[in-house]
Amino acid sequence: MKRFISRFIFLFLLISLHYDGLAQDSVSQPASRLSSDTSRHILSDSLRKELQGLDVGYLANIHIRDIQNILTELSAKSESHILKKKSATPDSIAVIDRLIRDDITQLRSMHNSLNNYQSSVTTTKNAIQHIINKYQVSEEKYPRLALRLNSSLAQVNSKLDSIHAASASLSTLITANELYLGEKVIAGNPAVTAPAEKKSTSIWNSSSQNISRETIINNIKENYQRNNSFSRYFNDIPWNSRILLLLICIAYAFWCFKTKLDIDKKNGIDLSKTWILKVIGKSTIVYFTLLPLVSLFTPTFIIQASQIIIIALYLGLAFGTLTAQQRKIMSGIVLFYILIVFANMMVSDDMFLRVICMLFNIIAIALVSYSKKRIKNKESAGYINNAIYIIFVLLNVTAIVMNIIGKVNISRSFSIASAVGLMQSFTLRFFIEMIRDDLHRQFEKDNLYNGFWLRFNRERMTKLGLDLLKLICVLLAIVVLANNLNFIDTLVNFSENVLERKRKIGDITFSFANLIIAILLLLITNWLQKNISLILLGGENGQLRQGYNQKVTLFPLFRLAIILVGFFFAISALGMSLDKLTVIIGALSVGIGLGMQNIINNFVSGIILVFDKPFRVGDQIELADKKGRVKEIGIRASILQTGDGANVIIPNGDLLSGRVVNWTLSHEYSKVSFTILVDRNANLQQVHAWVEEAAAASKYYLKNMGLKTSVKDISADTIHLNVLAWVNYASNADAFKSDVLLQLYKKFDADGLKFQSV
């Protein structure tokens, strides 16, 4: 409280007397001048300069209390490791020693930091003491300056005492850990040495003891608490990622519920209550399936429990679709999975328990081989493909070998990894099938309501979604296997070293992580520029509707803008500066100009076509021997759809330089002209009436434009009549002609008159 009051009075005096400051920090700020009634001397220039160079504000950033808290946690961890090592199996001793060495590394790093702090604080203390001694700063000569310097000196001494205490505790703990590892002898007591480590015991040299309930429980506790994994998982991992996963599952549940509700509503069916339970079960499956991606480090117990929950929900959801044989096989696999996990978690150095685990490994291989032999259909539940079968057998064989030579902990890891991996192969397969059914249901809803996704091709979009899902499943399998085999930290460090490591090609610096991001951005950009018209205007099954016409005239420019933006984003993600990109483009400009003349010509022609508008999408044009409707105006080439349904890709340079006939430049309708041969005995007025009646019956005929028939020629037996009419679209000319000829044929045939078309 006194310290606070003194600082408040000092701040008040600074404001009232226009104090310039004694130093740069908040702890000591000397004044440039003092009034005569408060100080007997004016500060000299040299003193003022030394005070300005004195900075003790950094002391507030040295949190000794946090260091002491970390030190307390590490001390508790070290004691726990030492206690576990006394009763550990031979192969577990190496793991515990590695953890102790990691603790020693962290302690030494903290000790180095404390030494640096001590050096800095000592330097500051010497600087303050130097100023006091050199300028004889006292309360009589410099009252306020002496108060501030003495206060700063007291704070520095207090910080030094805290650093010394923490440093001494660190040294003691480091020495204790090194002693237990046998790497160092306590000074002054060479008789004290580290305890000898146990040697690996092969199964034929191991002994059996009485297996009690307490022994099994202690083995299970020891195996699960070996690496303090639960504390790390729940304390060190941020919860925002878990909350995000929960929100994703809620959104998935809402999507499934809404899709099914809309379909049943359209079909006049009430939504069943069982579907609500199914949605809850499916969302739970999604949560536990994706849980390992939330934190790359996941305790094996959580992974094992998640697989049991997923497979139980799967059997509940798909129980009615499984055959009796499939139910038996799946139930047997689940039961055996639980048994093998439990057996491996209670195993220790005892021969009896190790033999039981080996028997479980052998039975597991036999059971999976039987299941693979009986279930041949790839679509059936319980089917095991060759790759999973080989990996499963290799893991179990490795577990047996490790058990025999005395590596019990490694054997347990491989055995559990094989069981969890087999179960995960079933759960991931069901996960993919579940999402595939949901995607099909979404397209079914869009068909009923003419929804957004109807504009895309169903097969292509489903395949794209499932490919991405399979990639996620592969990552999940790798993460789960790495956790079960206890090399997830090594895998993460290796991946970070490979992905984040800076590499150079000339003056360009990049990393594989940035390169992957840049490639993903380019892929997304390419997909977006191809489908921008479908996204904004709509369509059906990946094709635009015929009613868009003038709407997409400027879409090539939109696509170009998307490509440029995506390209620059990718370059930025790669870490390449734009000035280097300019140099590269300048260096390649000569080669581009010579080797890509046609491409540049077509590109520029496409831009001119967009602005000049000699034709639009949907126009009926004719170029040389090609005639059809303009389907798309691209950046490099345009697509012309002919009457027989063929898509002709024409470079934009040919469209701009060639002679193009646009039948619908100023209007959509088009003139149709064709010749018919009628019998000379026919009444021409009656024939004219028949032609008008046949034209009016066609839905393509424009009645307001009128129809004209004229005699073109007369032969010995027939009269050549020319029919001229107007249709709504040029592409409907052939359809209109077919309608008219069919009606006229019926009329002439009924009267027994001759009729032909030319």
Secondary structure, 3 states (H helix, E strand, C coil): CHHHHHHHHHHHHHHHCCCCCCCCCCCCCCCCCCCCCCCCCCCCHHHHHHHHCCCCHHHHHCCHHHHHHHHHHHHHHHHHHHHHHHCCCHHHHHHHHHHHHHHHHHHHHHHHHHHHHHHHHHHHHHHHHHHHHHCCCCCCCCHHHHHHHHHHHHHHHHHHHHHHHHHHHHHHHHHHHHHHHCCCCCCCCCCCCCCCCCCCCCCCCCCCCCCCHHHHHHHHHHHHCCCCHHHHHHHHCCCHHHHHHHHHHHHHHHHHHHHHHHHHHHCCCCCCHHHHHHHHHHHHHHHHHHHHHHCCCCCHHHHHHHHHHHHHHHHHHCHHHCCHHHHHHHHHHHHHHHHHHHHHHCCCCCHHHHHHHHHHHHHHHHHHHHHHHHCCCCCCCCCCCHHHHHHHHHHHHHHHHHHHHCCHHHHHHHHHHHHHHHHHHHHHHHHHHHHHHHHHHHHHHHHHHCCHHHHCCHHHHHHHHHHHHHHHHHHHHHHHHHHHCCCHHHHHHHHHHHHHCCEEECCEEECHHHHHHHHHHHHHHHHHHHHHHHHHHCCECCECCCCCHHHHCCHHHHHHHHHHHHHHHHHHHHCCCHHHHHHHHHHHHHHHHHHCHHHHHHHHHHHHHHHHCCCCCCCEEEECCEEEEEEEECCCEEEEEECCCCEEEEEHHHHHHCCEEECCCCCCCEEEEEEEEEECCCCHHHHHHHHHHHHHHCCCECHHHCCEEEEEEECCCEEEEEEEEEECCHHHHHHHHHHHHHHHHHHHHHHCCCEEEC
